Amino acid sequence: MLGEKILQLRKARGMTQSELAGGRLTKGMLSQIENGKAAPSMATLEYLAERLGCEVADLVDKKKDYTGLLSEIEVLKTEGNYESVDQTLKDILPEQMEDDIALAKLYTLYAEAGYKLKRKDRKKYVDMAASFYQANALYVNSAETLWAYHQYCRDEWLDWEESYQILTRIRKEYTGNGLEDNIVFQLKLLLDEAIDLLALEEYSIAHKKLMEAIELANKTNVYYEMDSIYRIAANEALRNNDGEEYLRLINKSEQYAVFAENEASIKVMPLLRAMHHNMIEHDHAKALVELEQYSDEEVFLEPLFQLEMGRTFYGLGKPEEAIKYLNQVKMVDYIIHPIDIAMLQTAEIYLALCYEKLGRQEDAIEAINQAEKKLSVMPKSIYYQYAREVKESLTGEKGTDD
């Protein structure tokens, strides 16, 4: 109540009614205001606030009901009208979080609209909403809010460092708050942590995360995204040139893909086996058999297919055929992970090798220089090391050290 707030502030400041009333109010009028028997005008409120050393807003209970606005915004979101969500909330949302779940949801929706519109100025709204949920033990709401932000950091902005920091925050805040009981959420967290760590060149830690996910799945009989987990884990075997382990993990991935009826994962298996034949076994004839099987289907992940075909024909001693495929390798917007991008950039390494076989030394040098330049700013994967080795063999010069 207004009168009670004025009374409490007056006493907190050690003022008598006469002192607060000053020359503009009588003691009796102030008494009636404090007892709720009289309603002050705005001018009187401004006068009292000035004498109390506070703002009028500190005296008035102006808590806003955000329920109606939330319903309106949720309709706009359902319609996919994120521009209207953004414009509607832009000048309405208070800069400080109030104890109001509807307001927390509005902060979340405002942040989401920003993601969709490619705006990066929404982190504070994510933080306010997540902190409110956390303080009120609404851990699922908080995790969902942070998770959406992490996905946009990674998939839209390619900010792997920020993405991983958010995942670390999620793990820290929800360990002991039900995370251990939610096996699917744990598996999602481990998988995405590994993906981010690979992008940040933390290969051994990423592999440990994936092995932890596999162990957890086997222990609990919950097999969320196991085809992806095994497939990504196979990267470590490829890095270590461990063909037996690579095939074991790829075969496991395929089993889970078939079990989950994941057509995308099933389709990519011949490509992954071809990669094994080309990079570890150096049996390019087997690789070609796998790729012919792959190309019988609608071509999926076409740039990687073109790369593998080029690598295969180079290995078979057919540089002209290899060049035709390697020149078709293009970057596409659905391949975003640095390791995958680095793999595509190896097309120029194989172009250099093909040109050398054809006696086109200048073209070979230009191609390998381009490959090393591009790969030098990517995670230092096996592909970057290969570019350095090829450059040294072609030119006698060692690659650039960072």
N, C-alpha and C positions, 0 to 999 in steps of 0.2 A: 504494500500500500504506500501511496505517495507520502502521506502524513507521517507514517512510521519511519520512512527513509530520512525525511527531514529531521525528525526527532533524534534518530540514531546518529546522524552525522553531526548534529549540533552538540550532542553529549560527547561524542568522540573528540570534538575539537575543544571541549571544556567551556562552551559558550552558554550564557543564560538566555532565556527567551528575549529579554530586553536588549541584550547585545546583538542578537541575530535580527530582531525586528528593526533596530536602528531607527532612522528618522522617517522611513516610508511606511512602516506597519506599526499597528498598536500591538502590545503584548497580547491583548485579548484575541485579535484577529489571528496572530500566529498560533495561539493555543488552539483555536478552532481548526486551523489547517492541519496541525499536528494530530488532532483527535479525529480527523476525517469528517468534520462537521461543516467545512467550507472548502470550496474548490478554488485554488488560486488561478489568476489569469497568467498568460504566458509572460507578460511583463513582470509580474510578481515572482514567477519561477526563476526568471533570469536574474532578478535582484537577489533572491535567496541563494541561488547557485554561486553568484559572484561573492557574496559574503561568506559562504561556506567553502569557497576555494575549489569548486568542482564545476562540472558541466551540467547543463540541464538534462542531458541524456542519462546522467548518473542518478537523477531524481525520479525520472519517469520510467515506469515499467513498459518498455516498448518492444517486448519480445514479439517477433513476427511469426505468424503461422505460415509455414512454407509448404503445407500439405497440398494446397490447391495448385501452387506453382509446380510442385514435383509431378503431379498428375499430368499437367500440361506438357512438361518437358519430356516425360516418358512417352507420351503420344508422338511427339516430334521425333524422338529417337527411333521408335518403332517404324515410322515412315522413312527413316534414313535421312531426315532433314537436319543434318548436323550444323549447317550454316545458321539455321534459325535457332537451334539450341545455343550455339555460341553467342549470337547477337542478343538473344533474350536474357542470358545470364550475365553477360559481360559487365553491365553496370549495376546489377542487382545484388550479387553476392557480397556479403560483408567480408572485410579483410581479416577478421578474427573469427575463429570457430566458436559457435555457441553450442550449448548442450542440447542438441537437436538432431535426431537421426535423419529427419527429412533434409535438413541442411547438409549433412554429411553426404547423403546420396546425391544432392545437387552438385556438390563439389566434384564427386566422382563422375557425374555425367558431363560436367563442364570440361573436366580433364579429358574424358573420352572424345568429346567433340573436337578438342584441340588436336588429339592424336590423328583423328580422321582428316583434319584440315591441314596436317603437316606443320603444326605449331608446337614449339618446344618450350613454351612459357608456362606450363601447367604443373610443374613438379610440386610447387608449394601447395596446390589444391589436393594433389595426391597425398602429400604428407599430412595435411590437416584432416582429411577424411580418414586416412589409415590410423592416425593417432587417436581420433575419436573412437573408432571401432575397437582399437586395442584397449583403450581406457575403460570401455564398457564391456569388455570380454566378448566382443563380437568378432572372434578371430577369423571366421570364414569370410566375413565381409572385408576385413582388412587384407587378408591374403589375396582375395580376388581383385581388390583395388590395386595392390602393389604388383600383382601378376600381370595385369593388363598393361601397366606402365613398362614393366620389364619386356613384354613382347614387342611393344612399339619401339623401345630403345634398340632392340635387336633387329627386328624384321623391317622396320621402316627407316630408322635413322642409322643403322649399322654401328651403334655405339655399344660395343661389346663390353667395355669396362663398366659403364653405367648399368648395363643389364646385369652383369655379374654382381655388382654391389647391391642391387635390389634383391637378387636371389639370396645373397648372404644375409641381408636384413631379414628377409622372410624366414630363413632358417633360424636365425638368432631369436627372433620374437616368438616363433611358434613351437620351438622345441620345448616340450613340457606343457604345452597348451593344446594337446590333442593331435599334434603332427604324427607322433609315433603310432597312433591308432588308425590313421588314414594312409593306408599303404599306397593307394593310387597317387595321392598327393606326394608322398615321399618319392615314388618312382619318377613322377613328372619333374620334381625338383632336382633329383640326381641327374636325369637326362639333360635338362636344360643347363645345369651347372657344367656338365661335361662339354656341351656344345660351345658354351662361352669360353671355357678354359682352353679348348683347342684353338679358338680364334685368338686367344691371348698368348699362345705358344707354351702353355703349361701342359705339355703332353702327358707326362707321367701322372700328374694329379688328375687330369681328365680321365685317364684310363682307370685309375683307382675308383673314381666315382661310378664309372660304368660297371666295373666288377662288383662294387657294392650293390648296385641296382640288381645285377644278376643274382647275387647271393640272397638278397631280400626277396626277390620274386620266387626263387626256388624254396625258400624257407616258408613263405606264406601262401604259395600257390596262387598268387595274383600276378598276371602276366601282361600288364599294361605296357604297350609300346615296345614289347620285347624284340620285335623284328628290327626296329630302329636301333635299340640299344646294342644288340649283337652286331648289326651292320656297322655302326660307328666304332664299336670296340675293335673291329677288324682293321681299322686304320693303324693301330699300334703295331699289329703284326706286319702290316705292309711296310711301316717305317723300319722295322727290325729285320726285314727280308725273311720272315718266318712263314714260309708257304704252308706248312702243315697247320699252324695255328690260324692263319688267315682263312683257309678253307673250312676248318672246323667252325669258326665263328660265322662265316657266310652261310654255311649249311644250316646252322642253328637259326640264323635270321630267316632263311627261306622256310623252314619248318613252321616258325611262328607266323610268318606272313600267310602261309597256306591255311593255318589254323584260324587266323583272324580274317581270312578272305580279303586281305589287303592287296588289291590288284596292282597298285603302283609299286609296292615292294616286290611283288612276284615278278613283274615285268623287268625290273632292273637287275635281277640275278644273273642272267647271261652276260650282261655287261661287266659285272663284278668278277665273274669267273674269267672272262677274257682278260681283264686287268691282271689277274693272278698269272695267267699263262704268259702274258707279255712281259710283266715286270719282275716276276720271281722265277718262273720256270724257263722263260725265254723260248717257249714252244709256240711259235706264232701260227703254225698250222692249226693247232687246237683253238687258239684265240679266234681265228677266222671262222671256225665251225660255230663257236658260241655266238659270234657277232652276226653270222648269217641267220641263226635261229632268232636272234634279237630283232633283226631287220624284217623278219617275216611278219612281225606284229606291227601295229602302228608305232612309229618310232617315238620313244619316250626319252626325255633328257637328250634331245638330238645333238647338242654341242659335245657332250661326253661321248656319244656314239661316234661322231665324226672324228674326234680325237683318237679314240681307240682303233678305229679303222685305219687312220693314218699311221699310228704306231705299229699296227700289225703289218701293213704293207711295207713299211720301212724295214721291219724285222725280216720279212720274206725276201728282201732284196729287190723291191719294186718301188724305187723312189718316185717315179712319175705318178704312179697310182696313189702313193702316199700323199704327195703334194696336193692332188685334187681334193682329198678329204680334209687335209690340214688347213687349206685355205678357206674351207667352209666353217671352221670353228669360230663362233661368235659369242660374245658375252650376251646373256639374256637376263631379264630382270628377276626371274624366279630362282636364279642361282646366286645366293648372297653370301654364303659362308666363305671366309677368306681361304680356307683350305681347298674348297671346291673351285674358287676363282683361280687360285694358284695352279691347280691341276689343269684347268683350261689354258692357262698361259704357257704350259709346257708345249703347246702346239708349235710355238716358234722355235723351241729347242729342236724338235724333230724336223721342222722345215730346214733349220741350219744343217742338220745331219744329212738330209736328203740332197740339199744343194751341194754339199761337199762331195757326196757320191757322184753327182753329175758334173763335177769339176767347176761349179759356179762359186768360186771362193769368195768373191765380194758379196754375193747374196747371202752366203753362209755366215760371214762375219756380221753383216747387218742384222740378220735374224737373231743370232745368238746375243748380240749386244742389246737388242730390244727385249729379248726374253729375260736376260739378267737384270736389266733396268727395272722392268715391271715386277719381277719376283723379289727384288731387293727390298721393296717396301711392303711385302706381304709377310705373313708368319714364316719363319725360317724352317720350312718343311723339307722333306726329301727332294722336292721339286727344285727348290732354290739351290740345294747342294749339287744336284745334277746339272743345273745350268752353269755353275761355276766349273765343274769338271769338264763339261763340253767346251766351254770357252777356252779353258787352258789347253785342251787338246787341239783346238782349231787355230789358236793364235799364239800359244806359248805364254799368254798372259794369265795371271791369276785373277779370279773374279774380285769384285769390290768387297772389302770387309767393312762391316758397319760397327 
